[in-house]
Amino acid sequence: MSVQKLKKSQKDIAVSNGSVSAVVKKAFKKNSSWEDKDEFLDVIYWFRQVLAIILGIIWGLLPLKGILAIALFALINAGVLYIYFTNFQKIDDEEYGGPWELTKEGFMTSFALFLVIWIIFYSAVHFP
């Protein structure tokens, strides 16, 4: 078996097994088909974690604080995710238990991560 055929077959196996790179490519491709529901839920989970880090850094660099900052995080986090799975991926949310199930997937862990990042950056930038 030639090296080229071997590499191609390994790539096909990785894609069919749901390797990380294949899942990331599907996540950024519009209207991807998600045969495995857990795979899409993992994408939502990690999408939230990345968004929590980004928003935590922004909130920490800006002097945002209090309930307004927390409410803005919750709205942006839920809103961006809702737009992602309804408009970008065009997922039938009823297959996953409705839009609320997808919207709350991984929210508390992303909220905790957001708080940690926000506090670290806010303390580092705004306190001597």
N, CA, C and O atoms as CSV, one atom per row, in Angstrom:
chain,resi,resn,atom,element,x,y,z
A,1,MET,N,N,0.854,-1.173,0.000
A,1,MET,CA,C,0.000,0.000,0.000
A,1,MET,C,C,0.899,1.235,0.000
A,1,MET,O,O,1.845,1.327,0.783
A,2,SER,N,N,0.600,2.156,-0.863
A,2,SER,CA,C,1.446,3.340,-0.965
A,2,SER,C,C,1.213,4.272,0.224
A,2,SER,O,O,0.191,4.206,0.908
A,3,VAL,N,N,2.180,5.124,0.436
A,3,VAL,CA,C,2.114,6.065,1.557
A,3,VAL,C,C,0.956,7.032,1.370
A,3,VAL,O,O,0.283,7.399,2.333
A,4,GLN,N,N,0.727,7.442,0.133
A,4,GLN,CA,C,-0.346,8.401,-0.151
A,4,GLN,C,C,-1.719,7.788,0.164
A,4,GLN,O,O,-2.573,8.450,0.752
A,5,LYS,N,N,-1.927,6.534,-0.225
A,5,LYS,CA,C,-3.196,5.871,0.069
A,5,LYS,C,C,-3.369,5.663,1.571
A,5,LYS,O,O,-4.474,5.790,2.098
A,6,LEU,N,N,-2.277,5.345,2.256
A,6,LEU,CA,C,-2.331,5.139,3.693
A,6,LEU,C,C,-2.723,6.428,4.416
A,6,LEU,O,O,-3.553,6.404,5.325
A,7,LYS,N,N,-2.125,7.555,4.010
A,7,LYS,CA,C,-2.467,8.843,4.620
A,7,LYS,C,C,-3.922,9.197,4.367
A,7,LYS,O,O,-4.607,9.708,5.252
A,8,LYS,N,N,-4.395,8.922,3.146
A,8,LYS,CA,C,-5.783,9.234,2.816
A,8,LYS,C,C,-6.736,8.369,3.635
A,8,LYS,O,O,-7.750,8.865,4.126
A,9,SER,N,N,-6.424,7.090,3.788
A,9,SER,CA,C,-7.308,6.219,4.561
A,9,SER,C,C,-7.295,6.602,6.041
A,9,SER,O,O,-8.331,6.523,6.701
A,10,GLN,N,N,-6.145,7.015,6.574
A,10,GLN,CA,C,-6.088,7.468,7.963
A,10,GLN,C,C,-6.909,8.734,8.152
A,10,GLN,O,O,-7.574,8.904,9.174
A,11,LYS,N,N,-6.863,9.619,7.168
A,11,LYS,CA,C,-7.645,10.857,7.241
A,11,LYS,C,C,-9.138,10.539,7.210
A,11,LYS,O,O,-9.912,11.130,7.963
A,12,ASP,N,N,-9.545,9.612,6.347
A,12,ASP,CA,C,-10.953,9.219,6.275
A,12,ASP,C,C,-11.423,8.591,7.586
A,12,ASP,O,O,-12.541,8.845,8.034
A,13,ILE,N,N,-10.578,7.781,8.192
A,13,ILE,CA,C,-10.930,7.156,9.465
A,13,ILE,C,C,-11.078,8.216,10.550
A,13,ILE,O,O,-12.011,8.154,11.351
A,14,ALA,N,N,-10.169,9.187,10.584
A,14,ALA,CA,C,-10.235,10.247,11.596
A,14,ALA,C,C,-11.501,11.073,11.440
A,14,ALA,O,O,-12.135,11.431,12.432
A,15,VAL,N,N,-11.872,11.377,10.208
A,15,VAL,CA,C,-13.085,12.160,9.970
A,15,VAL,C,C,-14.314,11.368,10.378
A,15,VAL,O,O,-15.228,11.911,10.997
A,16,SER,N,N,-14.340,10.086,10.036
A,16,SER,CA,C,-15.507,9.281,10.382
A,16,SER,C,C,-15.592,9.016,11.884
A,16,SER,O,O,-16.686,8.824,12.415
A,17,ASN,N,N,-14.455,9.003,12.570
A,17,ASN,CA,C,-14.458,8.790,14.019
A,17,ASN,C,C,-14.741,10.062,14.796
A,17,ASN,O,O,-14.881,10.012,16.018
A,18,GLY,N,N,-14.829,11.187,14.130
A,18,GLY,CA,C,-15.124,12.441,14.816
A,18,GLY,C,C,-13.913,13.042,15.494
A,18,GLY,O,O,-14.002,13.481,16.640
A,19,SER,N,N,-12.774,13.070,14.802
A,19,SER,CA,C,-11.582,13.666,15.387
A,19,SER,C,C,-11.818,15.142,15.664
A,19,SER,O,O,-12.750,15.749,15.135
A,20,VAL,N,N,-10.977,15.694,16.483
A,20,VAL,CA,C,-11.148,17.085,16.897
A,20,VAL,C,C,-11.107,18.017,15.698
A,20,VAL,O,O,-11.938,18.918,15.590
A,21,SER,N,N,-10.161,17.817,14.803
A,21,SER,CA,C,-10.064,18.710,13.645
A,21,SER,C,C,-11.291,18.591,12.743
A,21,SER,O,O,-11.741,19.586,12.175
A,22,ALA,N,N,-11.826,17.396,12.612
A,22,ALA,CA,C,-13.026,17.223,11.788
A,22,ALA,C,C,-14.229,17.907,12.426
A,22,ALA,O,O,-15.047,18.510,11.731
A,23,VAL,N,N,-14.334,17.813,13.736
A,23,VAL,CA,C,-15.450,18.456,14.440
A,23,VAL,C,C,-15.330,19.971,14.348
A,23,VAL,O,O,-16.333,20.662,14.165
A,24,VAL,N,N,-14.111,20.495,14.472
A,24,VAL,CA,C,-13.901,21.941,14.366
A,24,VAL,C,C,-14.265,22.427,12.967
A,24,VAL,O,O,-14.886,23.479,12.816
A,25,LYS,N,N,-13.887,21.674,11.957
A,25,LYS,CA,C,-14.243,22.051,10.579
A,25,LYS,C,C,-15.754,22.064,10.392
A,25,LYS,O,O,-16.297,22.963,9.750
A,26,LYS,N,N,-16.432,21.062,10.956
A,26,LYS,CA,C,-17.895,21.030,10.858
A,26,LYS,C,C,-18.524,22.190,11.614
A,26,LYS,O,O,-19.544,22.730,11.184
A,27,ALA,N,N,-17.928,22.577,12.732
A,27,ALA,CA,C,-18.485,23.661,13.545
A,27,ALA,C,C,-18.436,24.992,12.814
A,27,ALA,O,O,-19.320,25.830,12.992
A,28,PHE,N,N,-17.414,25.196,11.995
A,28,PHE,CA,C,-17.278,26.456,11.265
A,28,PHE,C,C,-17.868,26.406,9.863
A,28,PHE,O,O,-17.864,27.410,9.151
A,29,LYS,N,N,-18.374,25.245,9.464
A,29,LYS,CA,C,-19.011,25.101,8.157
A,29,LYS,C,C,-20.510,25.309,8.318
A,29,LYS,O,O,-21.145,24.709,9.186
A,30,LYS,N,N,-21.059,26.158,7.477
A,30,LYS,CA,C,-22.484,26.484,7.567
A,30,LYS,C,C,-23.337,25.268,7.197
A,30,LYS,O,O,-22.993,24.516,6.284
A,31,ASN,N,N,-24.438,25.084,7.903
A,31,ASN,CA,C,-25.417,24.016,7.657
A,31,ASN,C,C,-24.801,22.619,7.694
A,31,ASN,O,O,-25.138,21.775,6.863
A,32,SER,N,N,-23.921,22.369,8.628
A,32,SER,CA,C,-23.323,21.039,8.751
A,32,SER,C,C,-24.367,20.044,9.231
A,32,SER,O,O,-25.313,20.400,9.933
A,33,SER,N,N,-24.179,18.794,8.838
A,33,SER,CA,C,-25.087,17.753,9.327
A,33,SER,C,C,-24.439,17.095,10.541
A,33,SER,O,O,-23.269,16.712,10.509
A,34,TRP,N,N,-25.213,16.973,11.601
A,34,TRP,CA,C,-24.724,16.414,12.858
A,34,TRP,C,C,-25.477,15.116,13.127
A,34,TRP,O,O,-26.578,15.123,13.678
A,35,GLU,N,N,-24.865,14.002,12.728
A,35,GLU,CA,C,-25.493,12.704,12.957
A,35,GLU,C,C,-25.466,12.359,14.442
A,35,GLU,O,O,-26.419,11.789,14.974
A,36,ASP,N,N,-24.375,12.706,15.097
A,36,ASP,CA,C,-24.215,12.419,16.518
A,36,ASP,C,C,-24.611,13.658,17.320
A,36,ASP,O,O,-23.957,14.698,17.229
A,37,LYS,N,N,-25.674,13.544,18.098
A,37,LYS,CA,C,-26.172,14.697,18.864
A,37,LYS,C,C,-25.163,15.154,19.908
A,37,LYS,O,O,-25.019,16.351,20.154
A,38,ASP,N,N,-24.469,14.210,20.518
A,38,ASP,CA,C,-23.484,14.575,21.533
A,38,ASP,C,C,-22.345,15.399,20.944
A,38,ASP,O,O,-21.779,16.259,21.619
A,39,GLU,N,N,-22.018,15.136,19.702
A,39,GLU,CA,C,-20.960,15.895,19.037
A,39,GLU,C,C,-21.344,17.372,18.922
A,39,GLU,O,O,-20.518,18.249,19.176
A,40,PHE,N,N,-22.581,17.645,18.542
A,40,PHE,CA,C,-23.033,19.034,18.435
A,40,PHE,C,C,-23.131,19.684,19.812
A,40,PHE,O,O,-22.814,20.864,19.964
A,41,LEU,N,N,-23.564,18.928,20.809
A,41,LEU,CA,C,-23.616,19.467,22.169
A,41,LEU,C,C,-22.217,19.790,22.687
A,41,LEU,O,O,-22.040,20.757,23.429
A,42,ASP,N,N,-21.221,18.988,22.303
A,42,ASP,CA,C,-19.834,19.297,22.661
A,42,ASP,C,C,-19.370,20.584,21.995
A,42,ASP,O,O,-18.662,21.385,22.605
A,43,VAL,N,N,-19.770,20.782,20.744
A,43,VAL,CA,C,-19.416,22.018,20.037
A,43,VAL,C,C,-20.010,23.218,20.762
A,43,VAL,O,O,-19.336,24.231,20.948
A,44,ILE,N,N,-21.258,23.109,21.167
A,44,ILE,CA,C,-21.906,24.203,21.901
A,44,ILE,C,C,-21.176,24.452,23.221
A,44,ILE,O,O,-20.922,25.599,23.589
A,45,TYR,N,N,-20.844,23.385,23.923
A,45,TYR,CA,C,-20.153,23.517,25.206
A,45,TYR,C,C,-18.841,24.277,25.041
A,45,TYR,O,O,-18.588,25.237,25.769
A,46,TRP,N,N,-18.007,23.860,24.096
A,46,TRP,CA,C,-16.703,24.493,23.925
A,46,TRP,C,C,-16.816,25.883,23.312
A,46,TRP,O,O,-15.990,26.752,23.590
A,47,PHE,N,N,-17.822,26.099,22.488
A,47,PHE,CA,C,-18.091,27.436,21.950
A,47,PHE,C,C,-18.363,28.404,23.104
A,47,PHE,O,O,-17.874,29.534,23.109
A,48,ARG,N,N,-19.140,27.951,24.067
A,48,ARG,CA,C,-19.437,28.782,25.246
A,48,ARG,C,C,-18.186,29.073,26.060
A,48,ARG,O,O,-18.014,30.188,26.552
A,49,GLN,N,N,-17.312,28.085,26.209
A,49,GLN,CA,C,-16.104,28.291,27.005
A,49,GLN,C,C,-15.199,29.339,26.361
A,49,GLN,O,O,-14.654,30.202,27.049
A,50,VAL,N,N,-15.045,29.261,25.055
A,50,VAL,CA,C,-14.226,30.248,24.340
A,50,VAL,C,C,-14.850,31.628,24.459
A,50,VAL,O,O,-14.151,32.613,24.699
A,51,LEU,N,N,-16.158,31.700,24.293
A,51,LEU,CA,C,-16.860,32.976,24.419
A,51,LEU,C,C,-16.717,33.536,25.836
A,51,LEU,O,O,-16.578,34.748,26.002
A,52,ALA,N,N,-16.749,32.688,26.844
A,52,ALA,CA,C,-16.591,33.135,28.232
A,52,ALA,C,C,-15.203,33.724,28.461
A,52,ALA,O,O,-15.063,34.728,29.159
A,53,ILE,N,N,-14.187,33.114,27.885
A,53,ILE,CA,C,-12.826,33.643,28.020
A,53,ILE,C,C,-12.719,35.008,27.352
A,53,ILE,O,O,-12.172,35.946,27.933
A,54,ILE,N,N,-13.237,35.121,26.138
A,54,ILE,CA,C,-13.169,36.391,25.409
A,54,ILE,C,C,-13.919,37.490,26.158
A,54,ILE,O,O,-13.389,38.585,26.351
A,55,LEU,N,N,-15.141,37.201,26.577
A,55,LEU,CA,C,-15.926,38.212,27.289
A,55,LEU,C,C,-15.322,38.533,28.655
A,55,LEU,O,O,-15.383,39.681,29.096
A,56,GLY,N,N,-14.747,37.554,29.325
A,56,GLY,CA,C,-14.091,37.809,30.605
A,56,GLY,C,C,-12.909,38.751,30.461
A,56,GLY,O,O,-12.704,39.629,31.299
A,57,ILE,N,N,-12.132,38.572,29.404
A,57,ILE,CA,C,-11.001,39.467,29.148
A,57,ILE,C,C,-11.495,40.874,28.838
A,57,ILE,O,O,-10.970,41.851,29.373
A,58,ILE,N,N,-12.503,40.981,27.978
A,58,ILE,CA,C,-13.044,42.300,27.619
A,58,ILE,C,C,-13.631,42.993,28.844
A,58,ILE,O,O,-13.359,44.171,29.078
A,59,TRP,N,N,-14.426,42.279,29.622
A,59,TRP,CA,C,-15.050,42.862,30.815
A,59,TRP,C,C,-13.977,43.259,31.833
A,59,TRP,O,O,-14.133,44.256,32.538
A,60,GLY,N,N,-12.886,42.481,31.913
A,60,GLY,CA,C,-11.815,42.811,32.852
A,60,GLY,C,C,-11.015,44.020,32.427
A,60,GLY,O,O,-10.596,44.813,33.271
A,61,LEU,N,N,-10.797,44.177,31.133
A,61,LEU,CA,C,-10.046,45.333,30.646
A,61,LEU,C,C,-10.875,46.606,30.719
A,61,LEU,O,O,-10.357,47.677,31.036
A,62,LEU,N,N,-12.155,46.485,30.425
A,62,LEU,CA,C,-13.061,47.618,30.601
A,62,LEU,C,C,-13.457,47.657,32.075
A,62,LEU,O,O,-13.476,46.612,32.725
A,63,PRO,N,N,-13.762,48.793,32.602
A,63,PRO,CA,C,-14.149,48.805,34.020
A,63,PRO,C,C,-15.611,48.411,34.240
A,63,PRO,O,O,-16.345,49.115,34.933
A,64,LEU,N,N,-16.033,47.295,33.656
A,64,LEU,CA,C,-17.403,46.821,33.867
A,64,LEU,C,C,-17.477,46.056,35.183
A,64,LEU,O,O,-16.599,45.252,35.496
A,65,LYS,N,N,-18.522,46.311,35.939
A,65,LYS,CA,C,-18.693,45.588,37.197
A,65,LYS,C,C,-20.163,45.554,37.575
A,65,LYS,O,O,-20.981,46.307,37.047
A,66,GLY,N,N,-20.473,44.668,38.493
A,66,GLY,CA,C,-21.826,44.593,39.020
A,66,GLY,C,C,-22.772,43.738,38.202
A,66,GLY,O,O,-22.376,42.978,37.319
A,67,ILE,N,N,-24.045,43.901,38.541
A,67,ILE,CA,C,-25.100,43.091,37.932
A,67,ILE,C,C,-25.251,43.394,36.442
A,67,ILE,O,O,-25.653,42.522,35.673
A,68,LEU,N,N,-24.933,44.622,36.029
A,68,LEU,CA,C,-25.008,44.977,34.611
A,68,LEU,C,C,-24.048,44.124,33.785
A,68,LEU,O,O,-24.419,43.625,32.722
A,69,ALA,N,N,-22.830,43.957,34.264
A,69,ALA,CA,C,-21.842,43.156,33.546
A,69,ALA,C,C,-22.261,41.690,33.480
A,69,ALA,O,O,-22.088,41.038,32.450
A,70,ILE,N,N,-22.805,41.178,34.568
A,70,ILE,CA,C,-23.249,39.782,34.589
A,70,ILE,C,C,-24.438,39.587,33.655
A,70,ILE,O,O,-24.501,38.596,32.927
A,71,ALA,N,N,-25.374,40.524,33.672
A,71,ALA,CA,C,-26.540,40.430,32.786
A,71,ALA,C,C,-26.122,40.532,31.322
A,71,ALA,O,O,-26.644,39.807,30.475
A,72,LEU,N,N,-25.186,41.428,31.022
A,72,LEU,CA,C,-24.691,41.540,29.642
A,72,LEU,C,C,-24.032,40.243,29.189
A,72,LEU,O,O,-24.226,39.804,28.056
A,73,PHE,N,N,-23.252,39.634,30.077
A,73,PHE,CA,C,-22.633,38.358,29.735
A,73,PHE,C,C,-23.689,37.313,29.405
A,73,PHE,O,O,-23.591,36.625,28.389
A,74,ALA,N,N,-24.693,37.194,30.258
A,74,ALA,CA,C,-25.736,36.187,30.045
A,74,ALA,C,C,-26.476,36.432,28.734
A,74,ALA,O,O,-26.737,35.491,27.985
A,75,LEU,N,N,-26.811,37.678,28.454
A,75,LEU,CA,C,-27.526,37.997,27.211
A,75,LEU,C,C,-26.674,37.736,25.974
A,75,LEU,O,O,-27.144,37.137,25.007
A,76,ILE,N,N,-25.435,38.180,26.004
A,76,ILE,CA,C,-24.556,37.974,24.846
A,76,ILE,C,C,-24.273,36.494,24.655
A,76,ILE,O,O,-24.313,35.994,23.531
A,77,ASN,N,N,-23.989,35.794,25.735
A,77,ASN,CA,C,-23.687,34.369,25.659
A,77,ASN,C,C,-24.863,33.594,25.074
A,77,ASN,O,O,-24.685,32.808,24.143
A,78,ALA,N,N,-26.049,33.808,25.606
A,78,ALA,CA,C,-27.234,33.097,25.110
A,78,ALA,C,C,-27.598,33.554,23.701
A,78,ALA,O,O,-27.968,32.733,22.862
A,79,GLY,N,N,-27.497,34.846,23.435
A,79,GLY,CA,C,-27.876,35.381,22.128
A,79,GLY,C,C,-26.981,34.905,21.002
A,79,GLY,O,O,-27.465,34.493,19.948
A,80,VAL,N,N,-25.671,34.962,21.222
A,80,VAL,CA,C,-24.728,34.518,20.189
A,80,VAL,C,C,-24.916,33.032,19.913
A,80,VAL,O,O,-24.912,32.601,18.760
A,81,LEU,N,N,-25.079,32.264,20.965
A,81,LEU,CA,C,-25.267,30.828,20.780
A,81,LEU,C,C,-26.572,30.516,20.057
A,81,LEU,O,O,-26.610,29.645,19.187
A,82,TYR,N,N,-27.631,31.219,20.412
A,82,TYR,CA,C,-28.924,31.003,19.753
A,82,TYR,C,C,-28.828,31.326,18.262
A,82,TYR,O,O,-29.343,30.580,17.429
A,83,ILE,N,N,-28.177,32.424,17.930
A,83,ILE,CA,C,-27.981,32.784,16.516
A,83,ILE,C,C,-27.138,31.724,15.816
A,83,ILE,O,O,-27.395,31.388,14.660
A,84,TYR,N,N,-26.128,31.195,16.516
A,84,TYR,CA,C,-25.269,30.172,15.920
A,84,TYR,C,C,-26.063,28.934,15.537
A,84,TYR,O,O,-25.951,28.455,14.408
A,85,PHE,N,N,-26.866,28.404,16.460
A,85,PHE,CA,C,-27.532,27.141,16.125
A,85,PHE,C,C,-28.811,27.316,15.328
A,85,PHE,O,O,-29.266,26.352,14.712
A,86,THR,N,N,-29.417,28.502,15.307
A,86,THR,CA,C,-30.622,28.675,14.491
A,86,THR,C,C,-30.314,29.201,13.098
A,86,THR,O,O,-30.871,28.708,12.117
A,87,ASN,N,N,-29.441,30.188,12.994
A,87,ASN,CA,C,-29.176,30.804,11.692
A,87,ASN,C,C,-27.973,30.222,10.972
A,87,ASN,O,O,-28.021,30.027,9.757
A,88,PHE,N,N,-26.889,29.939,11.697
A,88,PHE,CA,C,-25.677,29.454,11.042
A,88,PHE,C,C,-25.747,27.955,10.777
A,88,PHE,O,O,-25.510,27.512,9.654
A,89,GLN,N,N,-26.070,27.174,11.798
A,89,GLN,CA,C,-26.136,25.721,11.623
A,89,GLN,C,C,-27.515,25.229,11.199
A,89,GLN,O,O,-27.641,24.110,10.703
A,90,LYS,N,N,-28.540,26.039,11.385
A,90,LYS,CA,C,-29.921,25.694,11.026
A,90,LYS,C,C,-30.329,24.332,11.605
A,90,LYS,O,O,-30.833,23.457,10.901
A,91,ILE,N,N,-30.094,24.194,12.898
A,91,ILE,CA,C,-30.411,22.960,13.621
A,91,ILE,C,C,-31.893,22.944,13.971
A,91,ILE,O,O,-32.463,23.966,14.351
A,92,ASP,N,N,-32.509,21.776,13.838
A,92,ASP,CA,C,-33.876,21.596,14.321
A,92,ASP,C,C,-33.777,21.390,15.829
A,92,ASP,O,O,-33.465,20.296,16.299
A,93,ASP,N,N,-34.045,22.449,16.573
A,93,ASP,CA,C,-33.826,22.393,18.017
A,93,ASP,C,C,-34.737,21.405,18.733
A,93,ASP,O,O,-34.445,21.015,19.863
A,94,GLU,N,N,-35.823,20.995,18.110
A,94,GLU,CA,C,-36.711,20.012,18.738
A,94,GLU,C,C,-36.038,18.644,18.850
A,94,GLU,O,O,-36.401,17.851,19.720
A,95,GLU,N,N,-35.069,18.359,17.988
A,95,GLU,CA,C,-34.319,17.109,18.091
A,95,GLU,C,C,-33.495,17.057,19.371
A,95,GLU,O,O,-33.156,15.975,19.851
A,96,TYR,N,N,-33.175,18.217,19.921
A,96,TYR,CA,C,-32.347,18.307,21.116
A,96,TYR,C,C,-33.152,18.665,22.358
A,96,TYR,O,O,-32.571,18.953,23.404
A,97,GLY,N,N,-34.468,18.652,22.264
A,97,GLY,CA,C,-35.307,18.965,23.411
A,97,GLY,C,C,-35.772,20.404,23.458
A,97,GLY,O,O,-36.227,20.867,24.504
A,98,GLY,N,N,-35.670,21.114,22.366
A,98,GLY,CA,C,-36.123,22.503,22.306
A,98,GLY,C,C,-34.970,23.483,22.417
A,98,GLY,O,O,-33.846,23.108,22.753
A,99,PRO,N,N,-35.262,24.744,22.131
A,99,PRO,CA,C,-34.188,25.750,22.153
A,99,PRO,C,C,-33.612,25.976,23.554
A,99,PRO,O,O,-32.438,26.322,23.694
A,100,TRP,N,N,-34.426,25.785,24.579
A,100,TRP,CA,C,-33.937,26.002,25.934
A,100,TRP,C,C,-32.845,25.004,26.296
A,100,TRP,O,O,-31.879,25.369,26.966
A,101,GLU,N,N,-32.979,23.758,25.869
A,101,GLU,CA,C,-31.964,22.745,26.169
A,101,GLU,C,C,-30.628,23.109,25.530
A,101,GLU,O,O,-29.577,22.947,26.150
A,102,LEU,N,N,-30.667,23.597,24.299
A,102,LEU,CA,C,-29.432,24.003,23.639
A,102,LEU,C,C,-28.875,25.282,24.253
A,102,LEU,O,O,-27.659,25.446,24.357
A,103,THR,N,N,-29.757,26.182,24.655
A,103,THR,CA,C,-29.312,27.453,25.209
A,103,THR,C,C,-28.656,27.279,26.573
A,103,THR,O,O,-27.732,28.020,26.909
A,104,LYS,N,N,-29.113,26.322,27.357
A,104,LYS,CA,C,-28.531,26.140,28.693
A,104,LYS,C,C,-27.373,25.142,28.724
A,104,LYS,O,O,-26.749,24.969,29.771
A,105,GLU,N,N,-27.077,24.494,27.624
A,105,GLU,CA,C,-25.990,23.515,27.565
A,105,GLU,C,C,-24.651,24.181,27.898
A,105,GLU,O,O,-24.166,25.015,27.133
A,106,GLY,N,N,-24.065,23.820,29.018
A,106,GLY,CA,C,-22.755,24.324,29.422
A,106,GLY,C,C,-22.743,25.753,29.928
A,106,GLY,O,O,-21.675,26.354,30.040
A,107,PHE,N,N,-23.912,26.313,30.239
A,107,PHE,CA,C,-23.941,27.721,30.643
A,107,PHE,C,C,-23.253,27.952,31.984
A,107,PHE,O,O,-22.486,28.905,32.123
A,108,MET,N,N,-23.511,27.103,32.966
A,108,MET,CA,C,-22.958,27.346,34.304
A,108,MET,C,C,-21.435,27.237,34.326
A,108,MET,O,O,-20.774,28.015,35.015
A,109,THR,N,N,-20.875,26.295,33.590
A,109,THR,CA,C,-19.414,26.201,33.554
A,109,THR,C,C,-18.814,27.399,32.828
A,109,THR,O,O,-17.757,27.895,33.219
A,110,SER,N,N,-19.477,27.865,31.780
A,110,SER,CA,C,-18.966,29.050,31.084
A,110,SER,C,C,-19.112,30.290,31.962
A,110,SER,O,O,-18.271,31.187,31.906
A,111,PHE,N,N,-20.166,30.350,32.766
A,111,PHE,CA,C,-20.349,31.472,33.685
A,111,PHE,C,C,-19.242,31.482,34.740
A,111,PHE,O,O,-18.697,32.539,35.059
A,112,ALA,N,N,-18.912,30.313,35.277
A,112,ALA,CA,C,-17.837,30.226,36.267
A,112,ALA,C,C,-16.497,30.627,35.650
A,112,ALA,O,O,-15.721,31.358,36.266
A,113,LEU,N,N,-16.231,30.154,34.447
A,113,LEU,CA,C,-14.994,30.517,33.755
A,113,LEU,C,C,-14.950,32.018,33.480
A,113,LEU,O,O,-13.913,32.655,33.663
A,114,PHE,N,N,-16.066,32.579,33.045
A,114,PHE,CA,C,-16.159,34.020,32.809
A,114,PHE,C,C,-15.824,34.795,34.079
A,114,PHE,O,O,-15.052,35.752,34.037
A,115,LEU,N,N,-16.401,34.387,35.208
A,115,LEU,CA,C,-16.147,35.088,36.467
A,115,LEU,C,C,-14.671,35.049,36.847
A,115,LEU,O,O,-14.113,36.063,37.267
A,116,VAL,N,N,-14.041,33.901,36.705
A,116,VAL,CA,C,-12.624,33.772,37.053
A,116,VAL,C,C,-11.774,34.682,36.168
A,116,VAL,O,O,-10.937,35.429,36.674
A,117,ILE,N,N,-11.982,34.625,34.861
A,117,ILE,CA,C,-11.196,35.441,33.928
A,117,ILE,C,C,-11.460,36.922,34.158
A,117,ILE,O,O,-10.528,37.727,34.166
A,118,TRP,N,N,-12.710,37.279,34.342
A,118,TRP,CA,C,-13.094,38.677,34.574
A,118,TRP,C,C,-12.412,39.222,35.829
A,118,TRP,O,O,-11.845,40.315,35.804
A,119,ILE,N,N,-12.467,38.472,36.914
A,119,ILE,CA,C,-11.874,38.915,38.177
A,119,ILE,C,C,-10.359,39.047,38.051
A,119,ILE,O,O,-9.779,40.019,38.534
A,120,ILE,N,N,-9.725,38.089,37.415
A,120,ILE,CA,C,-8.269,38.140,37.253
A,120,ILE,C,C,-7.863,39.371,36.446
A,120,ILE,O,O,-6.980,40.120,36.864
A,121,PHE,N,N,-8.491,39.583,35.307
A,121,PHE,CA,C,-8.113,40.715,34.461
A,121,PHE,C,C,-8.496,42.049,35.098
A,121,PHE,O,O,-7.729,43.008,35.025
A,122,TYR,N,N,-9.660,42.119,35.713
A,122,TYR,CA,C,-10.079,43.367,36.360
A,122,TYR,C,C,-9.113,43.727,37.487
A,122,TYR,O,O,-8.711,44.883,37.622
A,123,SER,N,N,-8.745,42.736,38.293
A,123,SER,CA,C,-7.827,42.982,39.408
A,123,SER,C,C,-6.437,43.368,38.915
A,123,SER,O,O,-5.785,44.231,39.503
A,124,ALA,N,N,-5.987,42.739,37.849
A,124,ALA,CA,C,-4.652,43.029,37.324
A,124,ALA,C,C,-4.567,44.421,36.705
A,124,ALA,O,O,-3.534,45.081,36.811
A,125,VAL,N,N,-5.627,44.867,36.067
A,125,VAL,CA,C,-5.583,46.135,35.338
A,125,VAL,C,C,-5.982,47.318,36.211
A,125,VAL,O,O,-5.386,48.389,36.096
A,126,HIS,N,N,-6.958,47.155,37.065
A,126,HIS,CA,C,-7.545,48.298,37.757
A,126,HIS,C,C,-7.126,48.458,39.218
A,126,HIS,O,O,-7.595,49.378,39.888
A,127,PHE,N,N,-6.254,47.582,39.728
A,127,PHE,CA,C,-5.760,47.735,41.095
A,127,PHE,C,C,-4.246,47.844,41.058
A,127,PHE,O,O,-3.588,47.097,40.334
A,128,PRO,N,N,-3.676,48.784,41.845
A,128,PRO,CA,C,-2.206,48.962,41.837
A,128,PRO,C,C,-1.469,47.830,42.522
A,128,PRO,O,O,-0.240,47.845,42.589
